[in-house]
Amino acid sequence: MAPEGTGKADAVILEGTYLIKWKAVEMGLRLLSSGQAGFVVVVVNQDSESEKTFALPNYPLLVSKNLEALGLKENQFEIIETPSDHPITLTAAKIVLPNLSRKGIKRAILLSQGFHMRRSYWAYKQVGSSFGIEVIPQPYFIKFQKENWWQEISGAQAFYSELLKFMYYLLRGYIPLKSVYAT
């Protein structure tokens, strides 16, 4: 349902939506402090100029300040802003991974929420392969657990919503067909 890998990496990527979830930050910090990852990358999707929010006009700076308040030094993390251009997940991968490649990153742990992980993993894996970056998926679940997602309304909704988006990515050719039967 949501691929999951293990291992050490040069970096951990916190990928997701417009606002970074606390659970992702906790997991990223845990991977960093345990030595499983050496660097944290936070992917922040930005709205177009016409859709910018009033309350969070400089969200990347706010994220940076909060990471520093948690004890991270500037050289331990990077905030990468990506546009919310369609297809959003693939667009983010095409911006994040070349940036990591220029830094010499060869392995990256990808943190993404729940069932979105399958689509994120395959988008990042496909782009990463052209840059020689191995992507290790590690999903996190907030409103439901992966062991019993079908017992929660939010779990079933998330599963079917992401299934439709995953199928769309397949049909449009954004991710390879082999992602249906491979991890």
N, C-alpha and C positions, 0 to 999 in steps of 0.2 A: 504494500500500500504506500508506504513512505520509505524509500531506501535509506539504509543506515550503514555507515562504515566505521572503522576504527583506525587508529594510528596517529603518529606524530606528524606535524606539518610545520611549514615555515610561517604560515599565517592562518588566522581564522577570519572568515567573512561573515558578518552579521547582515543578512539579506532579508528583505521582506517588504514592508509597506512604507507609507509616508512617515510613520512614527515608529521608532525602534521600541520593541517590547522589552520590559525589564528582564524577563526570563532569558532572552537572547543575550543581554548584557551579562547577566550572572553566569551563563554557560561560557561565554567568551572569556570572562575574567578567570573562571575556574581553569579553562584550558591553558590560558597564559600562565597562571601561577603554578600549575602543575608541570609546566615544561612541555606540554603536548603541542603548543603553538608558541611561536616567538613574537607575534605581531598581531594586532587586532585591526581589521578593516571594517568600518561601518558604512554601509551603502544607504544613502539617503536619496529617495526619489523626490525630485522637485517639480512642482507644478509649473506650467507655462506662466509667462508674465501676467497674462490676463486672468489666471486662476489663483495667483498667489494669495496666501492666507494673511489676514491682518494680525492675528495673535502670535504667529510664529514666523515673522519675516526672515529671521536668520537662524533657522533651526540647526544647521550644521555647527554654527558657533556655540549654540546652547549645548549640543551633544558633546562637543569638544570640552567645554568648561565642566560639564558633569562628569566626564571620564577622568579629567584631571582631579576633580574633587574626590573621586573614588581611589585616587592614588596612582593613576597611570601618568607616565611622563610623555611628553610630546613625541619622543622617538619610539614609543610603544604602540601607537595607534595612528590611523589615518582615516579621515572622513572623505569618502568619495561621493560626490553629487552626481546623480544620473537623471536625465530628463524622463518625464513620464510619457515618452513617445512609444507608440505601439510597434511591436509587442514589448511591453515594459520589461519583463524578466530577461528576455534575450538582449534587449538594448542595454540593460544594466551589465550583463555578462560581457558584452562587447566593449564596455568602457572599463570595467573593473579589472579584467584579466590582462589586457595589454599593459595596464599600469603596474600590476604585480609582476609581470614578466620583466619589465624594465628594472625592477628592484631585485631580480634574480630569484624570485619565488618559484619553487618547483612543485610544492605540495601545499594545498590549501584545504582546510576544513570549512565546509559550507554549512552555516546554521540557518535554517529556514523553518517557518512555522507549519507544523502538521502536514497535511496532504499536499500543500503547495511544494513540498520538498521534491516530489518526483519531477515536476515541471522545471523547478529551479535547478535541480541536479543535472538533468539532461541538457538544459540550455548552457549551464556553466561547463559541463563536461565537454560538450561539443566545441565550444569556443576555446576552452582551456587546452584541448588536445592540439590545436594549431599553434599554441604558444609553449607547448611542452609542460603544461601545468596539470598535475593530477588533482582531481577534486574528490574530497572525502565527504559524503553527506552525513549530517547529524541533525535530524529534525527535533524540534521541541514542540510540546503540546501544552496548551494553556487551559482551555475550557473543557477538555475531555482527555482521557488517556488513550494511548494507542492500543491498549489491550482490550478496551471495551467501548470504543468510539460509537458503535452502532446502538448502544444503549442510551445515548444522549442525543437529543434533538440537534444540538449544535454540532455534534460529531457527524451525524448523517448529512446535515446541510453542508458542512465543510467538505465531506467526502464527495458528494455529488456535484457540488459547485466546481471543485478542483478537477473532477473527472471530466466534466464538460470542457473546461479550459485546457486540460491536457490533450483531449481529443482534437480540439481546435488547433493547438500547436502542431499536432501530428498531421492533420489534414492540410494545414498551410505549409508544411515542410520546415517549420522552425526547429523541430527536433526530429531525429531519425526514427524511422519505423521500428528499428530494433529495440527502442526503449520500451515498447509494449511488453516484450517477453524477457528483457534483461534488467539487471539491477543497476 
